[in-house]
């Protein structure tokens, strides 16, 4: 049974760029890749510019005797997402440029 996606959208300004980020994907199970974590979509507020996708690792739940991955709604902290956007900019994402979307894999959770 599919889970309802939350509607999260935040406007922020980072390095003189007015950006809007929203929840692109909840954690999900795919047949090709297994579990995929939450994804955040970031775009410049005005005009068509290069977009950013922050890809997060899936959440693993631990129960007595086993560790498994399951559907978990993660807390999403706007301050952490902004820090991850800054890290993506340091890694090469230029919000003022044009081109295909930049995918940045984050090694920590957004919450």
C-alpha positions as CSV (number, residue, x, y, z in Angstrom):
1,X,0.0,0.0,0.0
2,X,1.5,3.4,-1.0
3,X,2.2,5.9,1.7
4,X,1.0,9.5,1.3
5,X,3.8,12.0,0.6
6,X,4.0,15.0,2.9
7,X,3.8,18.4,1.4
8,X,6.9,20.3,2.6
9,X,8.2,23.4,0.8
10,X,10.6,26.0,2.2
11,X,11.9,29.2,0.7
12,X,15.4,30.4,1.7
13,X,18.3,32.6,0.6
14,X,21.8,31.1,0.4
15,X,24.7,33.2,-1.0
16,X,22.4,35.7,-2.6
17,X,20.4,33.0,-4.4
18,X,16.7,32.8,-3.5
19,X,16.0,29.1,-3.4
20,X,12.9,26.9,-2.9
21,X,13.2,23.4,-1.7
22,X,10.6,20.7,-1.3
23,X,10.2,17.0,-0.5
24,X,10.7,15.2,-3.8
25,X,10.4,11.6,-2.6
26,X,9.7,9.8,0.7
27,X,11.7,6.7,1.5
28,X,10.6,3.9,-0.9
29,X,11.3,0.3,-1.9
30,X,12.1,-0.1,-5.6
31,X,12.6,-3.4,-7.4
32,X,15.8,-2.3,-9.3
33,X,17.6,-0.5,-6.5
34,X,16.1,-1.8,-3.2
35,X,15.5,0.9,-0.6
36,X,16.0,4.5,-1.5
37,X,16.0,7.3,1.1
38,X,14.3,10.6,1.1
39,X,15.1,13.1,-1.7
40,X,14.9,16.9,-1.6
41,X,14.5,19.0,-4.8
42,X,16.0,22.4,-4.8
43,X,15.5,25.1,-7.4
44,X,16.1,28.8,-7.9
45,X,13.0,30.9,-7.2
46,X,13.1,32.9,-10.4
47,X,14.0,31.7,-13.9
48,X,15.1,28.3,-15.2
49,X,18.4,27.3,-13.7
50,X,20.3,24.2,-12.8
51,X,18.3,22.2,-10.1
52,X,19.7,20.1,-7.2
53,X,18.5,16.8,-5.8
54,X,19.7,15.9,-2.3
55,X,19.6,12.1,-2.0
56,X,19.6,10.8,1.6
57,X,20.3,7.2,2.8
58,X,17.4,5.0,3.8
59,X,16.6,4.7,7.5
60,X,17.3,1.3,9.0
61,X,15.2,0.3,12.0
62,X,16.7,-2.1,14.6
63,X,14.7,-4.7,16.4
64,X,15.8,-7.4,18.8
65,X,17.8,-9.8,16.8
66,X,17.8,-8.1,13.4
67,X,18.4,-4.9,11.6
68,X,16.1,-4.1,8.7
69,X,15.0,-1.3,6.4
70,X,11.4,-0.3,6.6
71,X,9.2,2.7,5.6
72,X,9.9,5.4,8.1
73,X,8.8,9.1,7.9
74,X,11.9,11.0,8.6
75,X,12.0,14.3,10.4
76,X,13.3,17.0,8.0
77,X,15.1,19.9,9.6
78,X,15.2,23.1,7.5
79,X,18.5,24.1,9.1
80,X,20.1,20.7,8.2
81,X,18.8,20.8,4.6
82,X,20.3,24.3,4.2
83,X,23.6,23.0,5.5
84,X,23.4,20.2,2.9
85,X,22.6,22.7,0.2
86,X,25.8,24.6,1.1
87,X,27.8,21.4,1.0
88,X,26.4,20.6,-2.5
89,X,27.5,24.1,-3.6
90,X,31.0,23.4,-2.3
91,X,30.9,20.1,-4.2
92,X,30.2,21.9,-7.5
93,X,26.5,22.8,-7.8
94,X,26.1,26.3,-9.1
95,X,22.5,27.5,-8.8
96,X,23.2,30.3,-11.3
97,X,24.3,27.9,-14.1
98,X,22.2,25.9,-16.6
99,X,22.4,22.3,-17.3
100,X,21.1,18.9,-16.2
101,X,20.1,18.5,-12.5
102,X,23.0,18.0,-10.0
103,X,22.5,15.0,-7.7
104,X,24.3,15.2,-4.4
105,X,24.3,12.2,-2.2
106,X,24.3,13.2,1.5
107,X,25.8,10.8,4.0
108,X,23.6,11.8,7.0
109,X,19.8,12.1,7.5
110,X,17.9,15.4,7.0
111,X,16.4,15.4,10.5
